[in-house]
Amino acid sequence: MTVKHIAATFLISASVAAVGAPAAIITGEEPGWTPLLEADFADVNGEKDTWSFDDAAKVISCTGKPVGVIRSTKDYANFELVVEWMHEKESGNSGVFVWTSKAALDALTKPGLPGEGIEVQVLDPGFKASYEKSSGKPSDWFTCHGDVFPVGKAKMTPYPPLSPNAVRSYPSAENTKQHGEWNHYYIRAINGEIRLWVNGTELSGGKDCQPSKGFLCLESEGSPIKFRNLRIRELP
């Protein structure tokens, strides 16, 4: 299947979803997909027990402490990625980094997140109320339903709807399930364009991404989370 055919397929599916038809879940079980297991990741700046792997169940568990990431053992340019995730506590925070540069990862010698890459945010819906209560500030600069945005030195032209500062692509619907329930992300990244489907419906993304090749990262960001059934298909 060519990139052109893949794009056409999902333009059709997005149009169908828009008129109320059932959303389609991409499982990653079709030809060309491969699972991402323990051997496919390397720790960057976590502690010994931050991340644990159950390859038989295809589950990756994270304590959330300290703040940091694990990265893929190889870098990717064009690909499709399926990942399911579940926050174990209310107000959990995490994310999937795409096209993260080696330099940004090498710079992580202490707790923290990469300073370059495209982030697909993974937030529990309860995070907004928790943020407003703890900070005393409005939470209008983010959502809890699949924001996509450039981090640090990275660049991206986000697709609308946009955040107030026009940096983030906001999701066009609120599809994220509560903590304790599994959510499904399908991410398609081709030629500097990234698109996100949340629980079967395309909601956010952007184009003109720089860099448009790099490592995948999973975030540890203060709260326990589980990922499962990570599968990837590289594209031309």
Number of C-alpha atoms within 10 A of each C-alpha: 8 9 14 8 10 12 13 11 11 14 12 11 18 18 12 15 15 13 8 8 11 12 17 16 15 18 17 20 13 9 7 11 18 15 18 21 19 17 10 11 16 14 17 21 23 21 14 8 11 20 21 14 17 12 15 7 9 16 19 21 19 26 19 22 17 19 20 26 30 21 24 21 15 11 15 18 18 20 18 19 23 24 20 19 24 23 26 19 15 17 20 23 23 26 20 21 27 27 25 28 21 14 11 15 20 11 14 16 11 12 17 17 21 25 18 24 30 29 26 25 20 26 26 24 22 16 17 17 13 15 14 13 12 8 10 9 9 12 15 10 13 19 21 21 22 29 25 31 29 25 18 12 12 19 21 25 19 26 22 16 16 19 18 11 7 15 18 26 27 27 25 17 14 14 19 20 19 19 20 15 11 17 21 24 26 24 24 22 25 21 16 19 18 27 21 23 24 24 20 20 23 26 25 28 28 23 18 14 23 20 20 25 20 22 20 24 27 23 24 29 22 17 19 21 25 20 20 24 20 22 20 21 18 15 18 10
